[in-house]
Amino acid sequence: MYTGTLIDDLVNTVERVEKRTFDNLSQEEERAFWHAVSQNQLTQFESGLAGVA
């Protein structure tokens, strides 16, 4: 039966997976991971602006 909690269930699942993943990483490894993610997002953002100016 549909309960209307799909989004909440998905968010909770992602949070659980992230917690398990980062529990096994040192603080330096976690920082390196997020730096890599931010660099990837920045690259995608900049390519989307190519030719705008």
N, CA, C and O atoms as a Maestro MAE file, in Angstrom:
{
 s_m_m2io_version
 :::
 2.0.0
}

f_m_ct {
 s_m_title
 :::
 protein
 m_atom[212] {
  # First column is atom index #
  i_m_mmod_type
  r_m_x_coord
  r_m_y_coord
  r_m_z_coord
  i_m_residue_number
  s_m_chain_name
  s_m_pdb_residue_name
  s_m_pdb_atom_name
  i_m_atomic_number
  :::
  1 25 0.838 -1.174 0.000 1 A "MET " " N  " 7
  2 3 0.000 0.000 0.000 1 A "MET " " CA " 6
  3 2 0.891 1.248 0.000 1 A "MET " " C  " 6
  4 15 1.938 1.266 0.647 1 A "MET " " O  " 8
  5 25 0.487 2.251 -0.700 2 A "TYR " " N  " 7
  6 3 1.225 3.510 -0.770 2 A "TYR " " CA " 6
  7 2 0.985 4.324 0.502 2 A "TYR " " C  " 6
  8 15 -0.153 4.611 0.872 2 A "TYR " " O  " 8
  9 25 2.084 4.684 1.157 3 A "THR " " N  " 7
  10 3 1.951 5.417 2.421 3 A "THR " " CA " 6
  11 2 2.352 6.877 2.294 3 A "THR " " C  " 6
  12 15 2.151 7.653 3.228 3 A "THR " " O  " 8
  13 25 2.928 7.274 1.135 4 A "GLY " " N  " 7
  14 3 3.308 8.671 0.945 4 A "GLY " " CA " 6
  15 2 4.636 9.025 1.584 4 A "GLY " " C  " 6
  16 15 4.938 10.205 1.765 4 A "GLY " " O  " 8
  17 25 5.435 8.026 1.930 5 A "THR " " N  " 7
  18 3 6.705 8.311 2.594 5 A "THR " " CA " 6
  19 2 7.917 7.932 1.741 5 A "THR " " C  " 6
  20 15 9.010 7.739 2.274 5 A "THR " " O  " 8
  21 25 7.735 7.826 0.439 6 A "LEU " " N  " 7
  22 3 8.811 7.387 -0.437 6 A "LEU " " CA " 6
  23 2 10.048 8.278 -0.313 6 A "LEU " " C  " 6
  24 15 11.158 7.768 -0.157 6 A "LEU " " O  " 8
  25 25 9.878 9.578 -0.378 7 A "ILE " " N  " 7
  26 3 11.015 10.500 -0.295 7 A "ILE " " CA " 6
  27 2 11.726 10.338 1.048 7 A "ILE " " C  " 6
  28 15 12.952 10.240 1.099 7 A "ILE " " O  " 8
  29 25 10.957 10.311 2.126 8 A "ASP " " N  " 7
  30 3 11.562 10.149 3.452 8 A "ASP " " CA " 6
  31 2 12.312 8.824 3.558 8 A "ASP " " C  " 6
  32 15 13.401 8.769 4.129 8 A "ASP " " O  " 8
  33 25 11.739 7.766 3.015 9 A "ASP " " N  " 7
  34 3 12.394 6.460 3.040 9 A "ASP " " CA " 6
  35 2 13.705 6.482 2.249 9 A "ASP " " C  " 6
  36 15 14.705 5.911 2.686 9 A "ASP " " O  " 8
  37 25 13.700 7.135 1.096 10 A "LEU " " N  " 7
  38 3 14.915 7.229 0.293 10 A "LEU " " CA " 6
  39 2 15.996 8.042 1.003 10 A "LEU " " C  " 6
  40 15 17.164 7.652 1.006 10 A "LEU " " O  " 8
  41 25 15.617 9.157 1.597 11 A "VAL " " N  " 7
  42 3 16.571 9.989 2.330 11 A "VAL " " CA " 6
  43 2 17.168 9.199 3.492 11 A "VAL " " C  " 6
  44 15 18.379 9.240 3.714 11 A "VAL " " O  " 8
  45 25 16.337 8.492 4.221 12 A "ASN " " N  " 7
  46 3 16.832 7.686 5.343 12 A "ASN " " CA " 6
  47 2 17.804 6.607 4.877 12 A "ASN " " C  " 6
  48 15 18.803 6.339 5.544 12 A "ASN " " O  " 8
  49 25 17.517 5.995 3.745 13 A "THR " " N  " 7
  50 3 18.404 4.963 3.202 13 A "THR " " CA " 6
  51 2 19.757 5.551 2.830 13 A "THR " " C  " 6
  52 15 20.797 4.974 3.148 13 A "THR " " O  " 8
  53 25 19.747 6.687 2.165 14 A "VAL " " N  " 7
  54 3 21.007 7.341 1.781 14 A "VAL " " CA " 6
  55 2 21.799 7.730 3.022 14 A "VAL " " C  " 6
  56 15 23.015 7.539 3.058 14 A "VAL " " O  " 8
  57 25 21.140 8.267 4.031 15 A "GLU " " N  " 7
  58 3 21.839 8.658 5.257 15 A "GLU " " CA " 6
  59 2 22.473 7.453 5.946 15 A "GLU " " C  " 6
  60 15 23.589 7.550 6.456 15 A "GLU " " O  " 8
  61 25 21.773 6.316 5.967 16 A "ARG " " N  " 7
  62 3 22.336 5.106 6.572 16 A "ARG " " CA " 6
  63 2 23.581 4.631 5.818 16 A "ARG " " C  " 6
  64 15 24.585 4.259 6.426 16 A "ARG " " O  " 8
  65 25 23.499 4.648 4.490 17 A "VAL " " N  " 7
  66 3 24.635 4.209 3.676 17 A "VAL " " CA " 6
  67 2 25.821 5.142 3.874 17 A "VAL " " C  " 6
  68 15 26.951 4.677 4.023 17 A "VAL " " O  " 8
  69 25 25.581 6.461 3.879 18 A "GLU " " N  " 7
  70 3 26.663 7.413 4.102 18 A "GLU " " CA " 6
  71 2 27.307 7.194 5.467 18 A "GLU " " C  " 6
  72 15 28.531 7.228 5.592 18 A "GLU " " O  " 8
  73 25 26.492 6.971 6.474 19 A "LYS " " N  " 7
  74 3 27.032 6.774 7.823 19 A "LYS " " CA " 6
  75 2 27.918 5.537 7.865 19 A "LYS " " C  " 6
  76 15 29.013 5.583 8.426 19 A "LYS " " O  " 8
  77 25 27.465 4.442 7.284 20 A "ARG " " N  " 7
  78 3 28.278 3.219 7.252 20 A "ARG " " CA " 6
  79 2 29.571 3.436 6.484 20 A "ARG " " C  " 6
  80 15 30.627 2.946 6.884 20 A "ARG " " O  " 8
  81 25 29.489 4.166 5.387 21 A "THR " " N  " 7
  82 3 30.665 4.408 4.558 21 A "THR " " CA " 6
  83 2 31.686 5.242 5.308 21 A "THR " " C  " 6
  84 15 32.871 4.909 5.322 21 A "THR " " O  " 8
  85 25 31.240 6.320 5.929 22 A "PHE " " N  " 7
  86 3 32.176 7.238 6.561 22 A "PHE " " CA " 6
  87 2 32.618 6.784 7.933 22 A "PHE " " C  " 6
  88 15 33.600 7.309 8.458 22 A "PHE " " O  " 8
  89 25 31.933 5.831 8.534 23 A "ASP " " N  " 7
  90 3 32.400 5.276 9.802 23 A "ASP " " CA " 6
  91 2 33.713 4.531 9.605 23 A "ASP " " C  " 6
  92 15 34.509 4.415 10.537 23 A "ASP " " O  " 8
  93 25 33.943 4.023 8.391 24 A "ASN " " N  " 7
  94 3 35.139 3.248 8.107 24 A "ASN " " CA " 6
  95 2 36.287 4.104 7.575 24 A "ASN " " C  " 6
  96 15 37.367 3.575 7.315 24 A "ASN " " O  " 8
  97 25 36.084 5.403 7.408 25 A "LEU " " N  " 7
  98 3 37.111 6.290 6.882 25 A "LEU " " CA " 6
  99 2 37.690 7.168 7.977 25 A "LEU " " C  " 6
  100 15 37.002 7.541 8.927 25 A "LEU " " O  " 8
  101 25 38.959 7.489 7.829 26 A "SER " " N  " 7
  102 3 39.551 8.466 8.739 26 A "SER " " CA " 6
  103 2 39.064 9.853 8.323 26 A "SER " " C  " 6
  104 15 38.484 10.018 7.250 26 A "SER " " O  " 8
  105 25 39.299 10.826 9.161 27 A "GLN " " N  " 7
  106 3 38.855 12.181 8.854 27 A "GLN " " CA " 6
  107 2 39.561 12.691 7.597 27 A "GLN " " C  " 6
  108 15 38.950 13.389 6.787 27 A "GLN " " O  " 8
  109 25 40.832 12.352 7.428 28 A "GLU " " N  " 7
  110 3 41.572 12.788 6.251 28 A "GLU " " CA " 6
  111 2 41.026 12.138 4.977 28 A "GLU " " C  " 6
  112 15 40.939 12.795 3.940 28 A "GLU " " O  " 8
  113 25 40.663 10.868 5.043 29 A "GLU " " N  " 7
  114 3 40.080 10.182 3.884 29 A "GLU " " CA " 6
  115 2 38.720 10.771 3.526 29 A "GLU " " C  " 6
  116 15 38.393 10.925 2.349 29 A "GLU " " O  " 8
  117 25 37.940 11.097 4.536 30 A "GLU " " N  " 7
  118 3 36.627 11.695 4.290 30 A "GLU " " CA " 6
  119 2 36.788 13.069 3.642 30 A "GLU " " C  " 6
  120 15 36.055 13.412 2.714 30 A "GLU " " O  " 8
  121 25 37.737 13.846 4.128 31 A "ARG " " N  " 7
  122 3 37.997 15.169 3.558 31 A "ARG " " CA " 6
  123 2 38.430 15.042 2.094 31 A "ARG " " C  " 6
  124 15 37.989 15.820 1.249 31 A "ARG " " O  " 8
  125 25 39.289 14.065 1.792 32 A "ALA " " N  " 7
  126 3 39.743 13.850 0.417 32 A "ALA " " CA " 6
  127 2 38.568 13.452 -0.478 32 A "ALA " " C  " 6
  128 15 38.476 13.896 -1.622 32 A "ALA " " O  " 8
  129 25 37.677 12.619 0.046 33 A "PHE " " N  " 7
  130 3 36.498 12.207 -0.725 33 A "PHE " " CA " 6
  131 2 35.650 13.420 -1.089 33 A "PHE " " C  " 6
  132 15 35.293 13.602 -2.253 33 A "PHE " " O  " 8
  133 25 35.324 14.255 -0.095 34 A "TRP " " N  " 7
  134 3 34.456 15.398 -0.368 34 A "TRP " " CA " 6
  135 2 35.148 16.418 -1.262 34 A "TRP " " C  " 6
  136 15 34.483 17.099 -2.042 34 A "TRP " " O  " 8
  137 25 36.463 16.538 -1.165 35 A "HIS " " N  " 7
  138 3 37.187 17.437 -2.058 35 A "HIS " " CA " 6
  139 2 37.056 16.950 -3.497 35 A "HIS " " C  " 6
  140 15 36.833 17.750 -4.406 35 A "HIS " " O  " 8
  141 25 37.193 15.636 -3.710 36 A "ALA " " N  " 7
  142 3 37.055 15.068 -5.052 36 A "ALA " " CA " 6
  143 2 35.646 15.290 -5.586 36 A "ALA " " C  " 6
  144 15 35.469 15.624 -6.758 36 A "ALA " " O  " 8
  145 25 34.654 15.108 -4.740 37 A "VAL " " N  " 7
  146 3 33.263 15.327 -5.159 37 A "VAL " " CA " 6
  147 2 33.062 16.789 -5.553 37 A "VAL " " C  " 6
  148 15 32.453 17.077 -6.583 37 A "VAL " " O  " 8
  149 25 33.569 17.705 -4.741 38 A "SER " " N  " 7
  150 3 33.367 19.127 -5.042 38 A "SER " " CA " 6
  151 2 34.092 19.524 -6.316 38 A "SER " " C  " 6
  152 15 33.580 20.336 -7.087 38 A "SER " " O  " 8
  153 25 35.284 18.964 -6.555 39 A "GLN " " N  " 7
  154 3 36.005 19.271 -7.794 39 A "GLN " " CA " 6
  155 2 35.235 18.772 -9.008 39 A "GLN " " C  " 6
  156 15 35.184 19.447 -10.036 39 A "GLN " " O  " 8
  157 25 34.640 17.597 -8.890 40 A "ASN " " N  " 7
  158 3 33.851 17.042 -9.985 40 A "ASN " " CA " 6
  159 2 32.634 17.923 -10.261 40 A "ASN " " C  " 6
  160 15 32.322 18.202 -11.418 40 A "ASN " " O  " 8
  161 25 31.955 18.356 -9.222 41 A "GLN " " N  " 7
  162 3 30.778 19.207 -9.402 41 A "GLN " " CA " 6
  163 2 31.170 20.561 -9.977 41 A "GLN " " C  " 6
  164 15 30.444 21.117 -10.800 41 A "GLN " " O  " 8
  165 25 32.310 21.096 -9.553 42 A "LEU " " N  " 7
  166 3 32.780 22.382 -10.067 42 A "LEU " " CA " 6
  167 2 33.088 22.269 -11.559 42 A "LEU " " C  " 6
  168 15 32.766 23.175 -12.328 42 A "LEU " " O  " 8
  169 25 33.703 21.171 -11.968 43 A "THR " " N  " 7
  170 3 33.999 20.948 -13.380 43 A "THR " " CA " 6
  171 2 32.717 20.892 -14.194 43 A "THR " " C  " 6
  172 15 32.639 21.494 -15.265 43 A "THR " " O  " 8
  173 25 31.714 20.180 -13.703 44 A "GLN " " N  " 7
  174 3 30.435 20.102 -14.418 44 A "GLN " " CA " 6
  175 2 29.773 21.472 -14.486 44 A "GLN " " C  " 6
  176 15 29.190 21.828 -15.510 44 A "GLN " " O  " 8
  177 25 29.857 22.238 -13.412 45 A "PHE " " N  " 7
  178 3 29.246 23.562 -13.359 45 A "PHE " " CA " 6
  179 2 29.916 24.488 -14.383 45 A "PHE " " C  " 6
  180 15 29.237 25.196 -15.127 45 A "PHE " " O  " 8
  181 25 31.253 24.475 -14.411 46 A "GLU " " N  " 7
  182 3 31.983 25.362 -15.325 46 A "GLU " " CA " 6
  183 2 31.737 24.982 -16.778 46 A "GLU " " C  " 6
  184 15 31.632 25.871 -17.623 46 A "GLU " " O  " 8
  185 25 31.641 23.698 -17.100 47 A "SER " " N  " 7
  186 3 31.403 23.304 -18.480 47 A "SER " " CA " 6
  187 2 29.994 23.718 -18.931 47 A "SER " " C  " 6
  188 15 29.761 23.971 -20.112 47 A "SER " " O  " 8
  189 25 29.072 23.781 -17.983 48 A "GLY " " N  " 7
  190 3 27.723 24.207 -18.303 48 A "GLY " " CA " 6
  191 2 27.647 25.693 -18.626 48 A "GLY " " C  " 6
  192 15 26.694 26.153 -19.255 48 A "GLY " " O  " 8
  193 25 28.653 26.437 -18.192 49 A "LEU " " N  " 7
  194 3 28.677 27.875 -18.438 49 A "LEU " " CA " 6
  195 2 29.535 28.247 -19.647 49 A "LEU " " C  " 6
  196 15 29.684 29.432 -19.947 49 A "LEU " " O  " 8
  197 25 30.088 27.283 -20.331 50 A "ALA " " N  " 7
  198 3 30.955 27.544 -21.469 50 A "ALA " " CA " 6
  199 2 30.197 28.354 -22.518 50 A "ALA " " C  " 6
  200 15 29.111 27.961 -22.945 50 A "ALA " " O  " 8
  201 25 30.762 29.471 -22.927 51 A "GLY " " N  " 7
  202 3 30.173 30.295 -23.965 51 A "GLY " " CA " 6
  203 2 29.071 31.222 -23.491 51 A "GLY " " C  " 6
  204 15 28.432 31.880 -24.312 51 A "GLY " " O  " 8
  205 25 28.828 31.295 -22.180 52 A "VAL " " N  " 7
  206 3 27.762 32.147 -21.672 52 A "VAL " " CA " 6
  207 2 28.119 33.619 -21.763 52 A "VAL " " C  " 6
  208 15 27.277 34.451 -22.100 52 A "VAL " " O  " 8
  209 25 29.362 33.934 -21.463 53 A "ALA " " N  " 7
  210 3 29.766 35.349 -21.406 53 A "ALA " " CA " 6
  211 2 29.893 35.952 -22.728 53 A "ALA " " C  " 6
  212 15 30.224 37.132 -22.840 53 A "ALA " " O  " 8
  :::
 }
 m_bond[211] {
  # First column is bond index #
  i_m_from
  i_m_to
  i_m_order
  :::
  1 1 2 1
  2 2 3 1
  3 3 4 2
  4 3 5 1
  5 5 6 1
  6 6 7 1
  7 7 8 2
  8 7 9 1
  9 9 10 1
  10 10 11 1
  11 11 12 2
  12 11 13 1
  13 13 14 1
  14 14 15 1
  15 15 16 2
  16 15 17 1
  17 17 18 1
  18 18 19 1
  19 19 20 2
  20 19 21 1
  21 21 22 1
  22 22 23 1
  23 23 24 2
  24 23 25 1
  25 25 26 1
  26 26 27 1
  27 27 28 2
  28 27 29 1
  29 29 30 1
  30 30 31 1
  31 31 32 2
  32 31 33 1
  33 33 34 1
  34 34 35 1
  35 35 36 2
  36 35 37 1
  37 37 38 1
  38 38 39 1
  39 39 40 2
  40 39 41 1
  41 41 42 1
  42 42 43 1
  43 43 44 2
  44 43 45 1
  45 45 46 1
  46 46 47 1
  47 47 48 2
  48 47 49 1
  49 49 50 1
  50 50 51 1
  51 51 52 2
  52 51 53 1
  53 53 54 1
  54 54 55 1
  55 55 56 2
  56 55 57 1
  57 57 58 1
  58 58 59 1
  59 59 60 2
  60 59 61 1
  61 61 62 1
  62 62 63 1
  63 63 64 2
  64 63 65 1
  65 65 66 1
  66 66 67 1
  67 67 68 2
  68 67 69 1
  69 69 70 1
  70 70 71 1
  71 71 72 2
  72 71 73 1
  73 73 74 1
  74 74 75 1
  75 75 76 2
  76 75 77 1
  77 77 78 1
  78 78 79 1
  79 79 80 2
  80 79 81 1
  81 81 82 1
  82 82 83 1
  83 83 84 2
  84 83 85 1
  85 85 86 1
  86 86 87 1
  87 87 88 2
  88 87 89 1
  89 89 90 1
  90 90 91 1
  91 91 92 2
  92 91 93 1
  93 93 94 1
  94 94 95 1
  95 95 96 2
  96 95 97 1
  97 97 98 1
  98 98 99 1
  99 99 100 2
  100 99 101 1
  101 101 102 1
  102 102 103 1
  103 103 104 2
  104 103 105 1
  105 105 106 1
  106 106 107 1
  107 107 108 2
  108 107 109 1
  109 109 110 1
  110 110 111 1
  111 111 112 2
  112 111 113 1
  113 113 114 1
  114 114 115 1
  115 115 116 2
  116 115 117 1
  117 117 118 1
  118 118 119 1
  119 119 120 2
  120 119 121 1
  121 121 122 1
  122 122 123 1
  123 123 124 2
  124 123 125 1
  125 125 126 1
  126 126 127 1
  127 127 128 2
  128 127 129 1
  129 129 130 1
  130 130 131 1
  131 131 132 2
  132 131 133 1
  133 133 134 1
  134 134 135 1
  135 135 136 2
  136 135 137 1
  137 137 138 1
  138 138 139 1
  139 139 140 2
  140 139 141 1
  141 141 142 1
  142 142 143 1
  143 143 144 2
  144 143 145 1
  145 145 146 1
  146 146 147 1
  147 147 148 2
  148 147 149 1
  149 149 150 1
  150 150 151 1
  151 151 152 2
  152 151 153 1
  153 153 154 1
  154 154 155 1
  155 155 156 2
  156 155 157 1
  157 157 158 1
  158 158 159 1
  159 159 160 2
  160 159 161 1
  161 161 162 1
  162 162 163 1
  163 163 164 2
  164 163 165 1
  165 165 166 1
  166 166 167 1
  167 167 168 2
  168 167 169 1
  169 169 170 1
  170 170 171 1
  171 171 172 2
  172 171 173 1
  173 173 174 1
  174 174 175 1
  175 175 176 2
  176 175 177 1
  177 177 178 1
  178 178 179 1
  179 179 180 2
  180 179 181 1
  181 181 182 1
  182 182 183 1
  183 183 184 2
  184 183 185 1
  185 185 186 1
  186 186 187 1
  187 187 188 2
  188 187 189 1
  189 189 190 1
  190 190 191 1
  191 191 192 2
  192 191 193 1
  193 193 194 1
  194 194 195 1
  195 195 196 2
  196 195 197 1
  197 197 198 1
  198 198 199 1
  199 199 200 2
  200 199 201 1
  201 201 202 1
  202 202 203 1
  203 203 204 2
  204 203 205 1
  205 205 206 1
  206 206 207 1
  207 207 208 2
  208 207 209 1
  209 209 210 1
  210 210 211 1
  211 211 212 2
  :::
 }
}
